[in-house]
Amino acid sequence: MKTIYFLAGFFLAIQSQAQQQSGRVVYEFTRQMQLRVAAAPGGAEHTPPPPRAHVIKLEVLFGNNQLLRRPLEDNTLNDFAGNENGIQIRAFGMGDDDITWCNFMEGRKVEQKEFATKLYLVTDSIRKLHWKLSGESRNILGYTCQQATTSRVSKRSMISMENGVMTRKEIPDTSQVSVWFTTAIPVPAGPDYEGQLPGLILQIDINNNTIFRAIEISAKADLAAIKEPKKGKKLTAEEFNKEREKTMAEMQRDGGGKRVMHIGN
C-alpha cells in the first residue's frame, strides 16, 4: 500500500487541457443516526425506534480552480418517533442556505452555514490529511476510480441523560474514511475532503454510516455561480465551533419542560 501526499501545486501540474476542467456533479448523501437514552429514574434504558436514514442531494460545481457545494432540496429531518418517556429528539443536518466555496490555488475555504435560524460565514484553510492508496479500483458512472483511505481524528459530542439530568461532553473520535476518486477528471473537487486528491471524488464512506455517492455527472456548469458567499456573521472555524456549542447547550433546555436532544453537525 502506497502512502501519498498531495499539494495544490501538484494538482495544477497534472491537469491537461484535453481533460475535463469544469462541471457539475449531483451526490446523494446518506447518514444513519442512532441514539440510546436512559429512561426515568429506576426505569430501563429506552431505545427509540431506529430512524429512517437521512438522505439528501448535494450539488457540486467546479471550474477555474474553484468549487461550490450546496444542497439541492429541503433537508429538514422530522422528529424521531417515540416520545413515550417525555423525551423529544430532533435532528438536523445541512441548512437549506448552506454553501461551501473553495479556492484550490489559495488553499482557502469559506462556508455559509445556517444554524439555529442564524446565518454564519466561516473561513478556514483547506486542511490536508494523510492518504493511502489501496490499489483497488472500481467503475462509477463510467469513470475508473481509485480508492484512497485515511483516518480522521477529531472530537464529537456525547449526550447522556441519567435521572432526568442531561450532560454533554466532548470525547475523542476517530473516523475511518474511504474515498473513490478519478484522475480522468483531474480536479480536486468532491462532496467533502476537497483539495486533497488528484481527481474528482465520486464516492465517500465514513465509518460505514455516512455515504456520499455521485449519481449524475455533467461537463456543463454554471461557472458564474461559483463565487465566494458573502452573507452571514463572519467567524473563524474555531469561533464558530464555540458559538455552536453554546447554542446547542441552550437548545437542550428548551421544549417547555420536555427533555430535548438535538443531533447534527
C-alpha positions as CSV (number, residue, x, y, z in Angstrom):
1,M,0.0,0.0,0.0
2,K,1.5,3.3,-1.0
3,T,1.4,6.4,1.1
4,I,0.5,9.6,-0.8
5,Y,0.6,13.3,-0.1
6,F,-0.8,15.8,-2.5
7,L,-0.1,19.5,-2.7
8,A,-2.1,22.2,-4.5
9,G,0.8,22.8,-7.0
10,F,0.7,19.1,-7.9
11,F,-3.0,19.3,-8.8
12,L,-2.3,22.1,-11.3
13,A,0.8,20.5,-12.8
14,I,-1.0,17.3,-13.8
15,Q,-4.0,18.9,-15.3
16,S,-4.3,18.7,-19.1
17,Q,-6.3,20.9,-21.4
18,A,-7.6,17.7,-23.0
19,Q,-9.3,16.7,-19.8
20,Q,-12.4,18.0,-18.2
21,Q,-11.6,21.0,-16.0
22,S,-15.2,22.1,-15.1
23,G,-18.5,20.5,-14.5
24,R,-21.4,19.7,-12.2
25,V,-21.9,16.6,-10.0
26,V,-25.0,15.6,-8.1
27,Y,-24.4,13.5,-5.0
28,E,-26.7,11.5,-2.8
29,F,-25.8,11.9,0.9
30,T,-27.0,9.2,3.3
31,R,-26.4,9.2,7.1
32,Q,-27.6,6.7,9.7
33,M,-28.2,8.0,13.2
34,Q,-28.7,6.0,16.4
35,L,-29.4,7.2,19.9
36,R,-29.8,5.4,23.3
37,V,-31.3,7.3,26.2
38,A,-31.8,6.2,29.8
39,A,-35.4,6.4,30.9
40,A,-36.9,8.0,34.0
41,P,-35.3,7.1,37.4
42,G,-35.5,3.4,38.1
43,G,-36.6,2.6,34.6
44,A,-34.8,0.5,32.0
45,E,-32.9,2.1,29.2
46,H,-35.1,3.4,26.4
47,T,-34.1,2.9,22.8
48,P,-36.2,4.9,20.3
49,P,-37.2,3.1,17.1
50,P,-34.4,3.3,14.5
51,P,-35.0,6.4,12.4
52,R,-35.0,6.3,8.7
53,A,-31.8,7.1,7.0
54,H,-31.3,10.9,6.5
55,V,-30.9,11.3,2.7
56,I,-30.4,14.5,0.8
57,K,-28.9,15.6,-2.5
58,L,-26.0,17.9,-3.0
59,E,-24.8,19.8,-6.0
60,V,-21.1,20.4,-6.6
61,L,-20.0,22.9,-9.3
62,F,-16.3,23.2,-10.2
63,G,-14.2,25.2,-12.6
64,N,-11.5,27.9,-12.6
65,N,-9.7,26.1,-9.7
66,Q,-12.7,26.7,-7.5
67,L,-15.6,24.7,-6.1
68,L,-19.1,25.5,-4.9
69,R,-21.2,22.9,-2.9
70,R,-24.8,23.4,-1.9
71,P,-27.9,21.3,-1.1
72,L,-30.5,20.7,-3.8
73,E,-33.6,20.2,-1.8
74,D,-35.2,20.6,1.6
75,N,-33.2,18.5,4.1
76,T,-35.2,19.1,7.3
77,L,-35.5,16.0,9.4
78,N,-38.6,15.0,11.2
79,D,-38.6,14.4,14.9
80,F,-37.7,10.9,15.9
81,A,-40.6,8.7,16.6
82,G,-41.3,7.7,20.2
83,N,-42.0,10.3,22.9
84,E,-43.4,7.8,25.4
85,N,-40.9,8.8,28.1
86,G,-41.3,12.5,27.7
87,I,-38.1,12.7,25.6
88,Q,-38.3,14.8,22.4
89,I,-35.5,14.1,20.0
90,R,-34.8,16.3,17.0
91,A,-32.1,16.0,14.3
92,F,-30.8,18.4,11.7
93,G,-28.2,18.4,9.1
94,M,-27.3,21.0,6.4
95,G,-29.4,24.1,6.3
96,D,-31.1,25.0,3.0
97,D,-28.9,28.0,2.7
98,D,-25.6,26.2,3.4
99,I,-22.9,26.9,0.8
100,T,-19.2,25.8,0.7
101,W,-16.8,27.6,-1.6
102,C,-13.1,26.6,-2.1
103,N,-10.2,28.2,-3.9
104,F,-7.7,25.4,-4.6
105,M,-5.0,27.8,-5.7
106,E,-5.2,29.7,-2.4
107,G,-6.0,26.7,-0.3
108,R,-8.9,28.7,1.2
109,K,-12.4,27.6,2.2
110,V,-15.5,29.7,3.1
111,E,-18.7,28.2,4.4
112,Q,-22.0,29.9,4.7
113,K,-23.7,27.9,7.4
114,E,-27.3,28.1,8.7
115,F,-27.5,27.1,12.3
116,A,-30.4,27.7,14.8
117,T,-32.1,30.1,12.4
118,K,-28.9,32.2,12.1
119,L,-26.5,32.5,9.2
120,Y,-22.8,32.4,9.6
121,L,-19.8,32.9,7.3
122,V,-17.0,30.6,8.4
123,T,-13.5,31.0,6.9
124,D,-10.8,28.3,7.1
125,S,-7.9,26.8,5.2
126,I,-8.2,23.5,3.2
127,R,-6.8,21.1,5.7
128,K,-4.7,18.2,4.3
129,L,-4.9,14.6,5.6
130,H,-2.6,11.7,5.2
131,W,-4.0,9.4,2.5
132,K,-3.0,5.9,1.4
133,L,-3.8,4.2,-1.9
134,S,-5.3,0.7,-1.5
135,G,-4.5,-0.4,-5.1
136,E,-8.3,-1.2,-5.5
137,S,-10.3,0.3,-8.4
138,R,-13.9,0.3,-9.5
139,N,-16.1,1.9,-12.1
140,I,-18.5,4.6,-11.0
141,L,-20.8,6.3,-13.6
142,G,-18.4,5.2,-16.4
143,Y,-15.2,6.5,-14.7
144,T,-12.4,4.3,-13.4
145,C,-11.8,5.3,-9.8
146,Q,-9.0,4.5,-7.3
147,Q,-9.5,4.0,-3.6
148,A,-7.8,6.1,-1.0
149,T,-8.2,5.8,2.7
150,T,-7.4,7.8,5.8
151,S,-8.2,8.2,9.5
152,R,-9.5,11.5,10.8
153,V,-9.1,12.3,14.4
154,S,-11.5,14.8,15.9
155,K,-13.9,15.3,18.7
156,R,-17.6,14.6,19.0
157,S,-20.3,15.5,21.4
158,M,-21.7,12.7,23.6
159,I,-25.1,13.4,25.3
160,S,-26.4,11.3,28.1
161,M,-29.3,11.5,30.5
162,E,-29.4,10.0,33.9
163,N,-32.2,10.5,36.5
164,G,-33.6,13.3,34.4
165,V,-30.3,15.2,34.3
166,M,-28.7,15.8,30.8
167,T,-25.0,16.0,30.4
168,R,-22.9,16.7,27.4
169,K,-19.2,16.3,26.9
170,E,-16.6,16.2,24.1
171,I,-14.9,12.9,23.5
172,P,-12.1,11.8,21.1
173,D,-13.4,10.3,17.9
174,T,-11.6,8.7,15.0
175,S,-13.3,8.3,11.7
176,Q,-12.3,5.7,9.1
177,V,-12.7,7.3,5.7
178,S,-12.7,5.6,2.3
179,V,-13.0,7.6,-0.9
180,W,-13.1,6.7,-4.6
181,F,-11.7,9.3,-7.0
182,T,-11.0,9.5,-10.7
183,T,-8.0,11.1,-12.3
184,A,-9.9,11.2,-15.6
185,I,-11.3,14.5,-14.2
186,P,-8.1,15.9,-12.6
187,V,-9.8,18.4,-10.3
188,P,-9.6,18.0,-6.5
189,A,-13.3,18.5,-6.0
190,G,-15.9,16.4,-4.2
191,P,-18.7,16.4,-1.7
192,D,-16.2,16.5,1.1
193,Y,-12.4,16.3,1.5
194,E,-11.9,18.7,-1.3
195,G,-8.5,19.9,-2.3
196,Q,-6.8,16.7,-1.2
197,L,-6.7,14.2,-4.0
198,P,-5.6,14.5,-7.7
199,G,-9.0,13.8,-9.1
200,L,-12.7,14.2,-8.7
201,I,-14.2,12.3,-5.7
202,L,-17.2,10.3,-6.7
203,Q,-17.9,8.3,-3.5
204,I,-17.1,8.6,0.2
205,D,-17.8,6.2,3.0
206,I,-17.2,7.4,6.6
207,N,-17.4,4.6,9.3
208,N,-19.9,2.7,7.1
209,N,-22.8,5.0,8.2
210,T,-22.2,8.2,6.3
211,I,-22.0,7.9,2.5
212,F,-21.7,10.3,-0.4
213,R,-22.4,8.8,-3.8
214,A,-22.3,10.5,-7.2
215,I,-25.5,9.9,-9.1
216,E,-25.0,12.4,-12.0
217,I,-22.1,14.0,-13.7
218,S,-22.2,16.7,-16.4
219,A,-19.4,18.7,-18.2
220,K,-21.7,21.7,-18.1
221,A,-21.6,24.0,-15.1
222,D,-22.8,27.5,-14.2
223,L,-19.3,29.0,-13.7
224,A,-20.8,32.3,-12.7
225,A,-22.4,30.7,-9.7
226,I,-19.1,29.6,-8.4
227,K,-18.3,32.5,-6.2
228,E,-17.4,33.2,-2.6
229,P,-20.5,33.6,-0.3
230,K,-20.9,36.9,1.5
231,K,-23.9,36.6,3.8
232,G,-23.7,35.8,7.5
233,K,-21.9,36.7,10.6
234,K,-18.1,36.4,9.9
235,L,-16.3,33.9,12.1
236,T,-13.2,31.7,12.0
237,A,-13.8,27.9,12.2
238,E,-12.7,27.9,15.9
239,E,-15.0,30.8,16.7
240,F,-18.0,29.1,15.0
241,N,-17.4,25.9,16.9
242,K,-17.5,27.7,20.2
243,E,-20.7,29.6,19.3
244,R,-22.3,26.4,18.1
245,E,-21.5,24.6,21.4
246,K,-23.0,27.5,23.3
247,T,-26.2,27.5,21.2
248,M,-26.6,23.7,21.4
249,A,-26.4,23.8,25.2
250,E,-29.2,26.4,25.3
251,M,-31.3,24.4,22.8
252,Q,-31.1,21.3,25.1
253,R,-33.0,23.3,27.8
254,D,-36.0,24.3,25.6
255,G,-39.2,22.5,24.9
256,G,-41.3,23.7,27.8
257,G,-40.1,21.2,30.4
258,K,-39.6,18.4,27.9
259,R,-36.2,16.7,27.7
260,V,-35.0,17.7,24.2
261,M,-31.9,16.5,22.3
262,H,-30.7,17.9,19.1
263,I,-28.4,15.8,17.0
264,G,-26.5,17.0,14.0
265,N,-23.5,19.0,12.7
